[in-house]
Amino acid sequence: MNVLNRLTAAALSLALAASLSAPSALALTPAEPFADFRIDAADMEVPDRTIRISTYRQEEDGAFQYEQDDAYDCKVNRVTGDASLYIQSKAEGVWVTVDYLTDVDGDGLYERLEGGEEPSWDSLTAQGRLTQGGNEALTPGQTYILSAEDLASRFDERETARAQLLGAESSVTSWPLCQITLSRTEPADGQTYEQLYYLEIFGDDLIPWDVPRNAPYREAIEYSLTQGWFSGLEDGRFGPDETLNRAQLAQVLWAVGGSPSADPASFTDVEPGIWYYPAVCWCQQEGLIAGYADGSFLPEASLTREQLVSILARSAKPAGSNLYAADLSRYTDHDEVSSWAYDSMCWALSHRLLVPDGGELRPGSAVTRAELAQALYALRSPQSSRSMW
């Protein structure tokens, strides 16, 4: 049976208020929509995103073999974990299926399993329960409710099972991404039409989708975003592994300091009107980031780990010899720490601002966005006993 009008760009409308549900707003629709799809959540957004899916098909021996990759430009309904979904069929013969798109190896490609005797998807029964496999028709006019909590729980079960089936050593525990499909075969032409929705489920707050649930830096990034120190990237990511340059660090430190006005900067390569100009002015005024001997700031220059801890040490104004109690000699590359950064590195380690990489400090390695978020969280979160300024 041919499947027409696969609505990969479908999306739910933004919920205007908690306790009120919003109707779906499909980018493409059949000649006559055959079902209503509404959502109620404390917070929700519907960004455009490209979802890349790897399909694995089960062979006769039971093993899953990679088949192909596909990319879908669509809208993703990002909702908080308290969300409820409301489905109401307007016609006979409508059924609902839920595919769980996992990313067990954390490569940014979601897995979809097909074939075999064991269905990898769920369906909604006429009694309103999720069950493995099936395509039972819903009762027209009846409202069915799916909770994000239930979907997330079933996603976790699938994620654990798929990690084993695909031979992954461990799961990265991505945020639950569900592909919810409402289907109906039109009696007039015998074709099957679909209304398709991507639903991504988070916790109490919406955070960038590339920050895994079990990442050691997740709490730090959530806190930093809530405080307004960072903003996400244009494509909806946070980019935890992307490196920082000096201009970006100045911008973050300026945000942490409350974004105050400052005297004009004297650097030869920082002109008024550039996006980081106010931040650099303030950082120079506060003595946080120094320039170079030729009077330049070098905003695009990468920021190293030892440079970061030196800047944070100045901003936190540490006092007392107990702040420098860490012993660097245990690390194999301790002799690579510059003399001007040695005390700051001891201070950063003693306060867990910097996480060693195994037995290495990597003082000359570039700083990532996640590493900066972790350092600031250690300094400024309610759990920290210190304050930066």
ABEGO torsion letter per residue (X at the ends): XBBBGBBAABBBBBBABBGBBBBBBBABBBABBABBBBBBBABBBBBBBBBBBBBBBBBAAGBBBBABBBBBBBBBBBBBAABBBBBBBABBGBBBBBBBBBBAAGAGBBBBBBEEABBABBBBBAAGBBBBEEBBBBBBGBBBBBBAAAAAAAAAAAAAAAAAAAGBABBAGBBBBBBBBBBBBBAAAGBBBBBBBBBBBBBABBBBAABBAABAAAAAAAAAAAAGABBBBAAGBAGAABBBBAAAAAAAAAAAAGGBBBBBBABAABBBGBAAAAAAAAAAAAGABBBBAAGBAGAABBBBAAAAAAAAAAAAGBBEAAAAABBAAABAAAAABBAAAAAAAAAAAAAGABBBBEABAGAABBBBAAAAAAAAAAAABAABABBAX
